[in-house]
Amino acid sequence: MAERSIVRVGLVQMSCTADTAKNMKRAVDGIRTAAKKGANIVCLQELFRSLYFCVEEEYSAFSLAEPIPGPSTAELQEVAKELGVVVVAPLFEKRAEGIYHNTAAVIDADGSYLGKYRKMHIPDDPSFYEKFYFTPGDLGFRSWKTRFGRVGVLICWDQWYPEAARLTALAGAEILFYPTAIGWARDEEEKTRRHQFEAWQVIQRSHAVANGIPVVTVNRVGTEANLKFWGGSFVANTLGEILYEASHDNEEVEVVEIDRDRSNRTRVHWPFLRDRRIDAYEKILKRFGEE
């Protein structure tokens, strides 16, 4: 039996509180809502179980971490199996004593745990002090075959790196998911806000174009400490066209149709992968220039 070409992706854009149990319930409710709307694959936002604790360096936040697989993946596996949906679940992973990762678990529609992606690029900016918490990922750029197609996952800061998107596409991903937690400083002027959001969206749309695969980005909303998370979750097709864009302020659950067959049509007409000069790229392994 041929695989379905049309896949319906669900995006759960939500705000979070300090109550992790409440956040989990709201995330599960979002998955259920997306499933009722016909979703086949549902993606949650980065670190959805808690407030975005990286706004400061605080040792107590390490208590939020858990093993993967672990309690949260077990709960979401039951939900995925019940609803027959694939779930992309970004979590704070405790790998070992003193070793933590920003990680996304991939759960298939039969409830089976397929594996995880560990965030590779770790920022360290005002209000985004992630290097204090997260060890850089060491599992590489991957994809997983699910009931509804092969998916790849990158996380937030990974969005800015074309190398990450390219390597995930080369790993066979048919859809690229970016769970995210990004926002503006509360006192940011409107012009700067607009420029930041547009740059963020454009770079991800360019990954869709360069690799001929759709991109699905799920961000959070709400104000936490000095950050206003800008929402704006969106789906871009293989031509970089916006199929859906969420608001900057509201919690939203949306389902968007993606045609996986369109990747082949796009790549035939825009054969960027064909024309890559893989014999000439060795200098990309240098930090910057050389004599």
N, C-alpha and C positions, 0 to 999 in steps of 0.2 A: 504494500500500500504506500503510495507516494506521500511524502510529508506535506503538510499544509503550507501554502505560501503566505497566507495572511496570518499575522500574529498580532494579538491585541495586548499592548503593554499598559500596565497600570502604574500611575505615579501617585504617591501618598506624600503630599506636602503638608507638614504639620508644625505646630509650635510645641515646645517641651516645658516641663516643670522639673522641680527637684525630686519629685516622686517617681521613681523608676517603674514601679508597678503600674501606676497610672499611664505613664508613657507607653509601656508595652501594650496595655489594653487598648489605648487609642490607635496604636499602630496596627494591632490585630483587627480592630474595627475598620480601619482603613483598608486593610487587605480584603476583608469581607465585603466592604462596599465596592471595591474594584472588581472583585469576583462577580458580584451581582450585576455589574455593568458589562460583564463579558470578558474581563481580563484573563489572559493566559499566563502572563509574567507580571509580577508586581515588585517594584523596587521601592525600598524605604530610604530615608535620608541618612546621611552620615551620623553615627553616634546617636541614633534615635532614642535610646533608652534613658538619656539623661540630658541635663543642660549641657551646653558646650563649655566644659570645664577648662578648656585650654586658654580662656581669657586671662588666666593667671596661673602662676606656678604654685600648686598647693598639693602637698603630699597626701592629704586625706582623699584626694580624688582617685588615687590608685585602688581604693577599695571598691570602685565601680566595675573594675575589670573582672573577667571570667574566662574560663577555658573555652575554646572552640574546637570541636563541638562541646556543648555544655548545656546549662539550664535554658538559656534563651533559644538556642538552636533546637533543643528538644521540643519546646513549646511551639515554635514556628513550624517544625516538621509535622506536628499533628494538624496544624491549621492548613498547611499546604496539601497534605494528604486528603483531608476532609473536603477541601474546596477544589482540588485538582488543578492547583496553580503552582507555577515556579515562583520562588521568593528569593530576592536578593536582600540580605539582612546585614547591614553594617554595624559592627559591634566593637567594643573595647576588649581586646584579647589579652589575657594573662597567659603567656607562654610558659613561663617559669618564674621563680622568685627573682624579681628585679628586671625581668624582660617582658616588655609589653608592646603590643602592636595595635595599629588602627587597621581593622580587618573587616572584610565583607565575606559572609558565608553564602554559598549558593545551594539552595534546596530545590530538588526536583518536584514535579507535580505529584509524584507518588509518595512524597514525604522523605525520600532518601537524601542524605547529606552528600553532596557531590564534591565539596572542597571549599577552599578559601583563597582569597587574594589579600595579601598584606600590602598596605599603602607603601609605595616605593619612595615618593618624594615627600619629605617632611619639612614643612615651613617653620620659620622662627621669626615672626613679625610681631609688632605690638598687638596684643589681644589674640594672637594666634601662636601661643608658645608651645607648639607641638613637639619640638625637639626635647623638651623636658620630660614628656610622657612616652613618646613612641620610638621604638627601635625601627630603623628603616627596614622595609620588607625584603625578604630573601627568597621568595618563591618565584620571582620572575613575573613575566607577563603571560597570562594564560587564557584559555577559554574552556567552557564546559558544554558538553552535549546534553541538552535537556529535551523533555518531551516536545517542546515548541521551538526547537532550533538551538544553535550553538551561541552561547552568550559570553561576552567578555566584560570584566568589571575593572574600573579604575576608580580612585577616590579623590575627590576635591582637588588638592594642589597638583595632582597628576594631570589635571585638565589642561595645564599650560604647556605641556611637553608633547610635541608632535612625535617624538621617538616612542613614547609610551603607547600612544594610539596606534602608531604604525606596527609596533611589535605585537600588540594585542590583535590587530587585524591579521597579521601574518601567522598568528597562532590559530587562526580559523574562525575568529568571532564574526558572527553575522549581525549582531546588535551589540553596541557598546554602551554600557550603563555607567553613569557617573553619580553615585550618591555623594552629597555635598553639604557643607555647612559654611556658608560664606555670607558676609554682610558688610554694611557700612559702619564706620564710627558714627555715633549718635549725632555729633555736631558737624558731620561732613556736609559741605555745601552741595547744592543740587547739581551744579554742573559737573563736579567731581563724581558724584554718585552716578550720573548718567554715563560718563565716560568709563567708569569702572565696570558697570553692568554690561555696556555694549562690548567692551573688550573681552570680557568673560564669555559672552555668548558667541561672539565672532570667532574666537579661537577654537571653540568646540564645534561650531558649524564647519570650520575649515577642516577639522579632523574627519567629519563625515564626507566632505568633498574629496579630500586627498586619498581616502581609503575606500570610498564607495560603499560605506555602511551607515545605517541610521545610528544616531546618537540620542540617548535618553538621559536627561539630567534631572535629578530630584534634590531640591534644596529645602531648607527649613525656613520658617517665618517666625516673627516675634522678636521682642527686645529682651536681651540678656546682658546684664552688666552694662558695658558701654557700647554694645553692638546691636544694630538693628539688622537682622537677617533679611536679605532682600527677596527671598522666594524666587519667583521667576522661573520655576521649573519648566522645562520645555522638551519638545521632541523635534529633531531635525531629520529630514530624509536624506537619501544618498546624494542629493544635489545641494544639500545645505539649506533647503527651504524649511521654514518653521511650520510644523503641522499643528502645534499647540504651544501656548505660553501661558503660564499661570500668573496670577497677580503678585504684587510685591508684599501684600499685607494679609491675605486671607488663607486659611487652611483649605486645601482643595484635594479632592480625589478625582482623577480624570483617567480615562482609558482612550488610547489612541491606536488606530490600526496602522500596522507596518506591513509592507509587502516585501518579503525576503527575496523574492525573485528579481526585484528591482536592482539589487546589487550587481547582478550579472549584466543586466542591460546597461547600467551606468558604467561599469568597468570596460565593457566593449567599446563604448563611445568615448570614454575618458580613460584610456589605458595607462594610467599612472603606474600601476604595479608592473605592467609589462616593460615600461621604459626606464625603470629604475637602474641606475648604474652601480650595481652592487660591487663592482670591481674597483670603484673609485671613492668609497666612503670610509676608508680606514681612519682618516683624520678625525672623524666624529668621535673617536675614542679618546681624543685629547681634550683636556679641560678648555684650553684656548690657545690657538695658534702654535707656531713653532718656527724656528729658523728655516 
